[in-house]
Amino acid sequence: MDGKNRKDIYPGLEVDIILKKDQRSGALTRGIVDRLLTSAPYHSRGIKVRLEDGQVGRVAEIIEED
């Protein structure tokens, strides 16, 4: 699932994000959501979040829980 809808993302969720410095390469960083930084209900490039380790980026993929 992509991370473009705010309603799908919440603190504690495992996600892959794209950091600002990785936008050109598209490299993904995996982590746990600490805070949502985008207030809009939808963002075309992904909802911006802060991970528990402090990194900030836009959600590229939500990791499905089995």
ChimeraX commands (.cxc) that place a marker at each C-alpha (Angstrom):
marker #1 position 0.00,0.00,0.00 radius 0.5
marker #1 position 1.33,3.45,-0.84 radius 0.5
marker #1 position 1.53,6.25,1.72 radius 0.5
marker #1 position -0.48,8.97,0.00 radius 0.5
marker #1 position -3.54,8.90,2.28 radius 0.5
marker #1 position -3.13,10.24,5.82 radius 0.5
marker #1 position -5.91,7.99,7.16 radius 0.5
marker #1 position -3.78,4.89,6.41 radius 0.5
marker #1 position -0.79,6.06,8.51 radius 0.5
marker #1 position -0.50,6.20,12.30 radius 0.5
marker #1 position 2.22,6.18,14.99 radius 0.5
marker #1 position 3.71,2.72,15.51 radius 0.5
marker #1 position 3.20,1.66,11.87 radius 0.5
marker #1 position 6.19,0.16,10.01 radius 0.5
marker #1 position 6.84,2.02,6.75 radius 0.5
marker #1 position 9.44,2.61,4.05 radius 0.5
marker #1 position 10.17,6.31,3.51 radius 0.5
marker #1 position 12.19,8.31,1.00 radius 0.5
marker #1 position 14.49,10.80,2.70 radius 0.5
marker #1 position 15.01,14.21,1.08 radius 0.5
marker #1 position 18.62,13.29,0.21 radius 0.5
marker #1 position 17.44,10.06,-1.46 radius 0.5
marker #1 position 14.73,11.57,-3.68 radius 0.5
marker #1 position 16.84,11.26,-6.84 radius 0.5
marker #1 position 17.96,7.67,-6.21 radius 0.5
marker #1 position 14.67,6.53,-4.69 radius 0.5
marker #1 position 16.48,4.66,-1.90 radius 0.5
marker #1 position 14.10,3.55,0.84 radius 0.5
marker #1 position 14.59,3.74,4.61 radius 0.5
marker #1 position 12.53,1.46,6.84 radius 0.5
marker #1 position 11.32,2.50,10.25 radius 0.5
marker #1 position 8.46,2.98,12.70 radius 0.5
marker #1 position 6.28,6.13,12.46 radius 0.5
marker #1 position 6.65,8.46,15.45 radius 0.5
marker #1 position 4.66,11.49,14.17 radius 0.5
marker #1 position 2.76,12.52,11.07 radius 0.5
marker #1 position 4.00,15.87,9.75 radius 0.5
marker #1 position 1.58,16.36,6.82 radius 0.5
marker #1 position -1.79,17.71,7.94 radius 0.5
marker #1 position -3.55,17.32,4.56 radius 0.5
marker #1 position -5.66,14.15,4.10 radius 0.5
marker #1 position -3.80,13.31,0.83 radius 0.5
marker #1 position -0.40,14.14,-0.68 radius 0.5
marker #1 position 0.62,13.07,-4.19 radius 0.5
marker #1 position 4.26,12.33,-3.21 radius 0.5
marker #1 position 3.42,10.67,0.11 radius 0.5
marker #1 position 2.59,11.77,3.65 radius 0.5
marker #1 position 5.59,13.25,5.46 radius 0.5
marker #1 position 6.45,11.52,8.74 radius 0.5
marker #1 position 9.12,11.48,11.45 radius 0.5
marker #1 position 10.39,8.02,12.34 radius 0.5
marker #1 position 11.16,6.94,15.91 radius 0.5
marker #1 position 14.89,7.38,15.16 radius 0.5
marker #1 position 14.30,11.03,14.13 radius 0.5
marker #1 position 14.62,10.69,10.35 radius 0.5
marker #1 position 12.05,12.62,8.28 radius 0.5
marker #1 position 10.74,11.63,4.87 radius 0.5
marker #1 position 7.70,10.84,2.76 radius 0.5
marker #1 position 6.01,7.45,3.04 radius 0.5
marker #1 position 6.64,5.38,-0.08 radius 0.5
marker #1 position 5.24,2.08,1.15 radius 0.5
marker #1 position 3.32,0.76,4.14 radius 0.5
marker #1 position 4.68,-2.58,5.34 radius 0.5
marker #1 position 1.83,-5.06,5.54 radius 0.5
marker #1 position 1.46,-6.87,8.84 radius 0.5
marker #1 position 0.76,-10.61,8.56 radius 0.5
marker link #1:1,2 radius 0.2
marker link #1:2,3 radius 0.2
marker link #1:3,4 radius 0.2
marker link #1:4,5 radius 0.2
marker link #1:5,6 radius 0.2
marker link #1:6,7 radius 0.2
marker link #1:7,8 radius 0.2
marker link #1:8,9 radius 0.2
marker link #1:9,10 radius 0.2
marker link #1:10,11 radius 0.2
marker link #1:11,12 radius 0.2
marker link #1:12,13 radius 0.2
marker link #1:13,14 radius 0.2
marker link #1:14,15 radius 0.2
marker link #1:15,16 radius 0.2
marker link #1:16,17 radius 0.2
marker link #1:17,18 radius 0.2
marker link #1:18,19 radius 0.2
marker link #1:19,20 radius 0.2
marker link #1:20,21 radius 0.2
marker link #1:21,22 radius 0.2
marker link #1:22,23 radius 0.2
marker link #1:23,24 radius 0.2
marker link #1:24,25 radius 0.2
marker link #1:25,26 radius 0.2
marker link #1:26,27 radius 0.2
marker link #1:27,28 radius 0.2
marker link #1:28,29 radius 0.2
marker link #1:29,30 radius 0.2
marker link #1:30,31 radius 0.2
marker link #1:31,32 radius 0.2
marker link #1:32,33 radius 0.2
marker link #1:33,34 radius 0.2
marker link #1:34,35 radius 0.2
marker link #1:35,36 radius 0.2
marker link #1:36,37 radius 0.2
marker link #1:37,38 radius 0.2
marker link #1:38,39 radius 0.2
marker link #1:39,40 radius 0.2
marker link #1:40,41 radius 0.2
marker link #1:41,42 radius 0.2
marker link #1:42,43 radius 0.2
marker link #1:43,44 radius 0.2
marker link #1:44,45 radius 0.2
marker link #1:45,46 radius 0.2
marker link #1:46,47 radius 0.2
marker link #1:47,48 radius 0.2
marker link #1:48,49 radius 0.2
marker link #1:49,50 radius 0.2
marker link #1:50,51 radius 0.2
marker link #1:51,52 radius 0.2
marker link #1:52,53 radius 0.2
marker link #1:53,54 radius 0.2
marker link #1:54,55 radius 0.2
marker link #1:55,56 radius 0.2
marker link #1:56,57 radius 0.2
marker link #1:57,58 radius 0.2
marker link #1:58,59 radius 0.2
marker link #1:59,60 radius 0.2
marker link #1:60,61 radius 0.2
marker link #1:61,62 radius 0.2
marker link #1:62,63 radius 0.2
marker link #1:63,64 radius 0.2
marker link #1:64,65 radius 0.2
marker link #1:65,66 radius 0.2
view
